[in-house]
Amino acid sequence: MTHPSAPARAAVPSAAERAYRHLKRAILEQVHPGGSLISEGEIAAAAGVSRTPVREALLRLEAEGLVALYPKRGALVRPVSAREITDVVEARRLVELHAAERVWPQRHALRPVLADWLDRMRAAHAAGDLRALMEADRAFHASVVEAAGNEILAELYHRLRDRQLRMGEASFRLSPGWARVALTEHAGQLAALDGDDPHAWLDAVGAHIDSAATVFRSLR
């Protein structure tokens, strides 16, 4: 009998969950870029599972719009389309600007959180660590959305950022100046939080989303 005070063991992900996480990360980080055709056997070998859980993982990824399944051939990683970029940017504007408006009264508590993530972005950029840079960038934005206190919007936002990760990977890799622009614009958002004009804060948030959209579209 387990002692009541014994710590609970962390749940071990199922084979299907492991295959899903492995393949989704590979797609979002463009290990498998848009247009790639990958086989069930290739995925199973890389994830260390059998083909049955791979099929379950692929069905989930198909439902998320990341792959298209071709029986007996494998899965095609869907390329990022112009429509997807437009839809993601539009959804981001709706969520992030709503959140930015909601958090203005608590800006003094939020500012040090954002400043910490910006410091991490700068350190990652200086070290040439793209993954750390993107993770800190994502956390910077998510901190604003989560501070707004709407759990449903926060969940939606994380799914949006998953969709945007492929675009962001390309933008940071292929547009050499974008990282510096992003750092400057994040610093501008912090400066707006130090002021007394909520419109300057909202304008800074919206302008950064628009800048990112311009870069995404230029790389197609």
N, C-alpha and C positions, 0 to 999 in steps of 0.2 A: 504493500500500500504506500502511495506517495505521501510524504510528509506535507501538511498544508503549507508550510513555509518554503518548500522547495521551489526554485524558480521554474517557470514553464519553459519548455523547449520551444525554440522558434520553429514555426511551421516550415517544413522542407518543400520547396516548390515542386509541383508535379513535372513530369517529363514534358508535357505539353506547354506548361508555363515556361519552363527553361528554354524550350525551342522558340517560343513566342518572343521572350525577352531578347534572346540572342539575335534572332533575325530582325526584329524591329530596330534594335540598336545598330545593326549592320546597315540597314536601309537608311535610317535617319542620319547616320554618320557617313553615308555614301561609300561604304565599303562595297556595297552593291548599288551602283548609281542607277538613275532612271534609264529604262530601256534594257537593263540586264535580264537575262533569262536564267533562272537558277533552278536546279533540280531538287527533288525531295531527298535524294541520296546525298547530294552535296551538303544540304542543310543538316541532315541527320548526322553526318560524319563530323561536321564542325561543332554541332551542339552536343554531341555525345549521347544521342537518343536514337530510338528506332523510327521508322517512317510513319507509323500511326500517329504519334503525338505531333509530328511535323505537319501532317494533314490538318490536324485541329488548329495548330498555330496559323497555318496559311489561311484557313477559313476566317479566323479572327482578323487577320491583316487585310484580307479581301474586304471584309465588312467595314474596315477603317479607311478603305480607299487607297491603300498603299501598294497592293499587288492585284494582278488579274490572273486567275488560274486557268491553265490549259491542260486538260486531262492527258496523261501519259507523256507530257512534255515538261511540266514544271510550272513555275510562277514567273510572270513578267513583272518587274518592278516598274510601277507607273511613273513616267516622267512627270516632273512638275510642269503644269500647264499655266498659260497666262490667266485662265479663268480661276485656277486654284489660288494663284498669287493675289488676284483681285479680291476673291472671297475671304481669304485669310486676313488680308489687310483691313478690309471693311469690318470684319468681326472683331479684330483686335481694337480698332478705333472705338467701336461701340462699348466693349468691355473696359478697356483701359481708361478712356475718358470718363466713363461713369464712375469707375473706381477712384480716379484722381480727384474728381469733384467731391466724392464722399469722404476722402481721407484728409481733405484740407484742414478741418478743425483739429485734427490730431497730428499735424505736420511736424511739430517739434519732437514728438516721440518717434515718428517714422524716419526723420532725417538721419540719425546716427546709424540706423539699420542700412539705409541706402548708401551712406558714406562708406560703410564697411565693405559692401559689395563692390563699390566703385574702386576702392583700394585693391581689392582682390583682382578686379579686371585689369587694373594698371600693372600689378605684379605679374599676372599671367601674360599680358602683352609683352612686357619687358623680357620675360623668360622664353617667349616664343611658344607658349603652351596653349595651343588653340582650343583644346577640349576644356581646360580650366577657364579660359576666357569666355567661352560660350556658356558654360555652366554658371559663372558669376553674372553674366549678362542676363541670363534667364531668371536667376534668383532676384536680381535687381527689380525687374519688371513684376515678377510674381509677388514680391513683398508688398508692392502697392496694391495689387488686386486682392491679396489675402487680407490686408489691413482694412479693406472696405467692409469686411465681415459677411459677405454673401457667399456661402459655401458652394452653391450651385454655379455661380459665376466663376468662382475660383477653379472648380473642377473643369468647367468648359474652357477656361483660359489655358489650363495645362494641356488639354487636348489640342488647342490651337497652336500652342508652342511646339508640340510634337510635330504637327504638320509643317510648321515653319522651320524646324531644325534643319531639314535638307536644304532649304533656301539659305539659311544663315551660314551653314557650313561652306556653301559655295561662295557666298559673299565675302566671308572673312579670308578664304583662300585665294579667290580670284580677283578681288578688288583690294589692292594693297593699302589704299588710304582709308578704307572703310572703318577699320578698327580705331584709328585715330579720331575720325569723325564721331564715331559712337562714344568714345571716351569724352570728347569735348561736349557732346550733347547731353550725356548723363551728368556731367559737371554743371551744365546749364540748368538742368532740372533741380539739382541741389541748391543752386543759387536762388532759383525761384522760390523754393521752400523757405529760404531765409528772409524773403520779402513779405510784403503785406498785400500783394495783389494776386488773388486766386486766378485771375485770367492769365497772368504771366506764366503761372504754373501749368495751367491747362494748355496754353499755347506751346510751351516747351515739350510737354508730353506728346501732343499731336504732331508737332514738327518732327520729332524723332521717328515716329511711326511712318510719316510721309517720306523721310530720308531713307529709311530702310526699304520701303516699297520701291523707291526709285532705283536703288542698287539691285534689288531682286529682279526687277524687270530688265535691267540692262544686261544681266548675265544670262538671259534665256537664249 
